[in-house]
């Protein structure tokens, strides 16, 4: 599926891709793009059914991961830095497990852990919304009942990976996020206790954590 995107930073710079969360779009990273683009060539796609990318016939995390692979293939981005938030983090780690040729270091921000969750599906709000409601329903259902092999797929990720948790205010158990980091051969965990929207609530601290991690792994 063709993903609409924006790009920032020096042409020819090391590529870094930002994948947003459910019901959001690439603009959710506006508070950190400027700082990241001083050093990296930053790509910010809108995922299927979100932002400027049109709706799709189906929504699964496997399809989101395939979309990411196609996006990278089309631009010949061999081993980009991949940063995913929430929904985008799941797409990122599934992609990295299945397409190691197209995955550099990973930063997984508040990923819904691959353990059964109990997230309610709210009623559709009145009025227009800036995403496809079908995406919210389908993907929340998959968060609650994740793929049976997703946890094992973490074992296959050979790239260095940082899992960033939002602390006690997060809607997801932090111990499960730590378990995700432990399953990845080169995984690490860091907590920034501001809740689920880490990059929005603490942009300076988020950029510092990301930069320190990448400086260690490059």
C-alpha positions in Angstrom: 0.0 0.0 0.0 1.3 3.5 -0.9 2.0 5.5 2.3 2.0 9.3 2.2 5.0 10.7 4.0 7.1 13.7 4.8 10.9 13.8 4.9 13.2 16.1 6.8 16.9 16.6 7.2 20.0 16.3 5.0 19.7 14.4 1.8 22.1 11.5 1.9 22.0 11.4 5.7 21.5 8.2 7.6 17.8 7.3 7.4 15.5 7.3 10.4 11.9 6.3 10.0 9.2 7.4 12.5 6.0 5.3 12.7 3.0 6.8 14.6 0.5 5.1 16.8 -3.2 4.2 16.4 -5.7 7.1 15.6 -2.7 9.4 15.1 -0.6 10.3 12.1 3.0 11.5 11.4 2.3 14.9 12.9 2.4 13.3 16.3 6.2 13.5 16.0 6.3 17.2 15.1 7.8 18.0 18.5 10.9 15.9 17.9 11.4 16.0 14.1 13.4 19.2 14.2 15.9 17.9 16.6 16.2 14.5 14.9 16.5 16.1 11.4 19.7 18.0 12.5 21.5 14.7 12.4 19.4 12.2 10.4 17.4 12.0 7.2 13.9 11.6 8.8 11.0 9.9 7.1 7.6 10.2 8.6 4.9 8.2 6.9 1.2 8.1 7.7 0.1 4.4 8.1 -2.8 2.9 6.3 -6.1 4.5 7.3 -4.4 7.4 9.0 -3.6 11.0 8.1 -3.0 11.5 4.4 -2.9 7.8 3.6 -6.2 6.4 2.5 -8.3 3.7 4.1 -7.7 0.0 3.4 -9.8 -3.1 3.0 -8.2 -4.7 6.1 -6.1 -3.8 9.1 -3.7 -6.1 10.9 -0.3 -5.6 12.5 1.1 -8.0 9.9 -0.2 -5.8 7.1 1.3 -2.7 8.8 4.7 -4.5 9.0 4.4 -5.4 5.3 3.5 -1.8 4.4 6.7 -0.7 6.2 8.8 -3.2 4.2 7.3 -1.9 1.0 8.0 1.7 2.0 11.6 0.9 2.7 12.0 -1.2 -0.5 10.6 1.6 -2.6 13.3 4.0 -1.3 16.1 1.4 -1.0 16.6 2.1 2.6 18.7 -0.9 3.6 19.2 -0.7 7.3 17.4 2.4 8.6 16.9 3.4 12.2 13.3 2.5 13.0 11.3 4.3 15.7 7.8 3.2 16.3 5.2 4.4 18.8 2.5 2.0 20.1 0.8 0.6 17.0 3.9 1.7 15.0 6.2 -0.1 17.5 4.4 -3.5 16.9 4.7 -3.0 13.1 8.3 -2.1 13.6 9.3 -5.2 15.6 7.3 -7.6 13.4 9.0 -6.1 10.3 12.5 -6.3 11.9 11.9 -10.0 12.8 10.8 -10.8 9.3 12.9 -8.5 7.2 16.3 -8.1 8.9 17.8 -6.9 5.6 15.7 -3.7 6.0 16.1 -3.1 9.7 18.8 -1.1 11.6 18.6 -0.2 15.3 15.1 -0.1 16.7 13.4 2.2 19.2 10.1 0.8 20.4 8.1 3.4 22.3 5.3 2.0 24.5 4.7 -1.1 22.4 1.5 -3.0 23.3 3.2 -6.2 24.7 2.5 -9.5 22.9 0.5 -10.8 25.8 -3.3 -10.8 26.1 -4.5 -7.3 27.0 -7.9 -6.0 28.0 -8.3 -2.7 26.1 -11.9 -1.7 25.6 -13.2 -0.7 22.1 -15.0 2.6 22.5 -18.0 3.7 20.6 -17.4 5.6 17.4 -17.4 9.4 18.2 -19.9 11.7 16.5 -18.6 13.8 13.7 -15.6 13.5 11.4 -12.5 11.7 12.5 -9.0 11.8 10.9 -8.5 8.1 10.7 -10.5 5.0 9.5 -12.6 3.8 12.4 -12.3 0.2 11.1 -8.6 0.4 11.9 -9.2 1.2 15.5 -11.6 -1.6 16.0 -9.5 -4.2 14.2 -6.2 -3.3 15.7 -7.5 -3.0 19.3 -8.9 -6.4 18.9 -5.5 -7.7 17.8 -3.8 -5.9 20.8 -6.2 -7.9 23.0 -5.4 -11.1 21.2 -2.0 -10.8 19.7 -0.5 -13.3 17.3 0.6 -16.5 19.0 4.1 -16.3 17.6 4.8 -12.6 18.2 6.6 -13.2 21.4 8.9 -15.8 19.8 9.6 -13.4 16.9 11.3 -11.1 19.3 14.0 -13.8 19.6 14.8 -13.4 15.9 15.5 -9.7 16.0 19.3 -9.3 15.7 19.4 -5.5 15.5 20.0 -3.5 18.7 16.7 -2.5 20.2 15.6 0.0 22.9 12.1 -0.4 24.5 10.9 2.8 26.0 8.2 2.5 28.6 6.0 5.4 29.9 6.0 4.3 33.5 3.1 3.9 35.9 0.7 6.1 33.9 1.1 3.8 30.8 -2.0 1.8 29.8 0.3 -1.2 29.4 2.2 -3.2 32.0 5.8 -2.1 32.2 7.0 -5.5 33.4 5.7 -6.9 30.1 7.7 -4.3 28.1 10.8 -5.3 30.1 10.1 -8.9 29.2 10.0 -7.8 25.5 13.4 -6.2 25.8 14.8 -9.3 27.5 13.6 -11.5 24.7 15.5 -9.6 22.1 19.2 -10.7 21.9 20.4 -7.0 21.9 17.4 -5.5 23.7 17.4 -2.8 26.5 14.7 -1.1 28.4 14.4 2.5 29.6 11.5 4.2 31.4 10.5 7.8 30.9 7.6 8.1 33.3 5.2 10.4 31.5 2.6 8.0 30.2 1.9 6.5 26.8 2.8 9.5 24.6 6.4 9.7 25.6 7.7 11.6 22.6 4.9 14.2 23.0 5.0 14.6 26.8 8.8 14.6 27.2 10.3 15.4 23.8 13.6 16.6 25.1 14.1 13.6 27.3 12.9 11.3 24.5 15.4 12.7 22.0 18.2 12.4 24.5 17.4 8.8 25.2 17.2 7.9 21.6 20.4 9.7 20.7 22.3 8.1 23.6 21.1 4.7 22.6 22.1 5.2 19.0 25.5 6.6 19.9 26.2 3.4 21.8 25.1 1.1 19.0 26.8 2.8 16.1 
